[in-house]
Amino acid sequence: METRVGSGSTMTDPDDPTKMRNQASLTTSSGTVWLVIGALTTAITVVLLWSLQQVNSSGIALWGIVAILLLYVAMVEVRLLVRTVRLRLILMAIAFGALTAVALGCVVIIGVTVVAP
């Protein structure tokens, strides 16, 4: 919700529910949703990378699997150890983003090395 102030400038409502910083998954969630989505993503990417390991045996897939599993373990540890709700959720979101970035990076690297050896 924007409020016009003066000549053409706008001021954004700090409680706007459409802002990313005000989303429930980053403000009031217990963190369970991040663990469930993280577990599903981890399972899918580990199976995918394990299958791609058969195509390209350079070890990139195995390193990716190890990194993904460690990032998911970090998500679980953050959920159990960090008491401040907002910090916990932000750290879990960052770990989830890193997990998906590692998976995508590994798939892209393996795809490039298979197509253009």
C-alpha positions as CSV (number, residue, x, y, z in Angstrom):
1,M,0.0,0.0,0.0
2,E,1.5,3.3,-1.1
3,T,0.7,6.7,0.2
4,R,1.4,9.7,-1.9
5,V,3.5,12.3,-0.1
6,G,4.1,15.7,-1.7
7,S,5.1,15.9,-5.3
8,G,5.2,12.4,-6.8
9,S,7.2,10.7,-4.0
10,T,5.8,7.6,-2.4
11,M,6.1,6.1,1.1
12,T,5.7,2.4,1.5
13,D,3.7,1.0,4.4
14,P,6.1,-0.9,6.7
15,D,3.4,-3.5,7.5
16,D,2.6,-4.3,3.9
17,P,1.9,-8.1,3.9
18,T,3.1,-8.3,0.3
19,K,6.7,-7.3,1.2
20,M,9.1,-10.2,1.4
21,R,10.4,-9.2,4.8
22,N,6.8,-9.4,6.1
23,Q,6.1,-13.0,4.9
24,A,5.0,-15.4,7.5
25,S,7.6,-17.9,6.5
26,L,10.2,-15.3,7.6
27,T,8.5,-13.8,10.6
28,T,6.2,-16.2,12.5
29,S,6.9,-19.7,11.2
30,S,8.4,-22.3,13.5
31,G,10.7,-23.4,10.8
32,T,9.1,-26.8,10.1
33,V,8.0,-25.7,6.6
34,W,11.7,-25.0,5.8
35,L,12.7,-28.4,7.0
36,V,10.0,-30.2,5.1
37,I,10.7,-28.4,1.8
38,G,14.5,-28.8,2.5
39,A,14.1,-32.5,3.0
40,L,12.1,-32.9,-0.2
41,T,14.6,-30.8,-2.2
42,T,17.5,-32.7,-0.7
43,A,16.0,-36.1,-1.6
44,I,15.2,-35.0,-5.1
45,T,18.7,-33.5,-5.8
46,V,20.6,-36.3,-4.2
47,V,18.8,-38.9,-6.4
48,L,19.4,-36.6,-9.4
49,L,23.1,-36.1,-8.7
50,W,23.5,-39.8,-7.9
51,S,22.0,-40.6,-11.4
52,L,24.2,-38.0,-13.0
53,Q,27.3,-39.5,-11.3
54,Q,26.8,-42.5,-13.6
55,V,27.1,-40.1,-16.6
56,N,30.1,-38.1,-15.4
57,S,32.4,-39.8,-13.0
58,S,34.6,-36.7,-12.3
59,G,33.3,-36.5,-8.7
60,I,31.4,-33.3,-9.1
61,A,28.1,-35.1,-8.3
62,L,29.6,-36.7,-5.2
63,W,30.9,-33.4,-3.9
64,G,27.5,-31.9,-4.6
65,I,25.8,-34.6,-2.7
66,V,28.0,-34.1,0.3
67,A,27.5,-30.3,0.2
68,I,23.8,-30.7,-0.1
69,L,23.6,-33.1,2.8
70,L,25.7,-30.9,5.0
71,L,23.6,-27.8,4.2
72,Y,20.5,-29.8,5.2
73,V,22.1,-30.8,8.4
74,A,22.9,-27.2,9.0
75,M,19.3,-26.3,8.5
76,V,18.3,-28.9,11.1
77,E,20.9,-27.6,13.5
78,V,19.8,-24.0,13.0
79,R,16.2,-25.1,13.7
80,L,17.2,-26.8,17.0
81,L,19.8,-24.3,18.3
82,V,18.9,-20.8,17.3
83,R,16.3,-19.3,19.7
84,T,15.5,-16.0,18.0
85,V,12.7,-16.7,15.6
86,R,13.5,-14.2,12.9
87,L,17.2,-15.0,12.8
88,R,16.4,-18.8,12.8
89,L,14.1,-18.4,9.8
90,I,16.5,-16.1,7.9
91,L,19.4,-18.6,8.4
92,M,17.2,-21.5,7.3
93,A,16.2,-19.6,4.2
94,I,19.8,-18.8,3.4
95,A,20.8,-22.5,3.9
96,F,17.9,-23.6,1.6
97,G,19.0,-21.1,-1.0
98,A,22.5,-22.3,-0.8
99,L,21.3,-25.9,-1.1
100,T,19.4,-25.2,-4.3
101,A,22.3,-23.2,-5.7
102,V,24.8,-26.0,-5.1
103,A,22.4,-28.5,-6.8
104,L,21.8,-26.3,-9.8
105,G,25.5,-25.5,-10.1
106,C,26.5,-29.2,-10.0
107,V,23.9,-30.1,-12.6
108,V,25.0,-27.2,-14.9
109,I,28.7,-28.2,-14.5
110,I,28.0,-31.8,-15.2
111,G,25.9,-30.9,-18.2
112,V,28.5,-28.6,-19.7
113,T,31.3,-31.2,-19.2
114,V,29.2,-34.0,-20.9
115,V,28.2,-31.8,-23.8
116,A,31.6,-30.2,-24.4
117,P,34.4,-32.5,-23.2
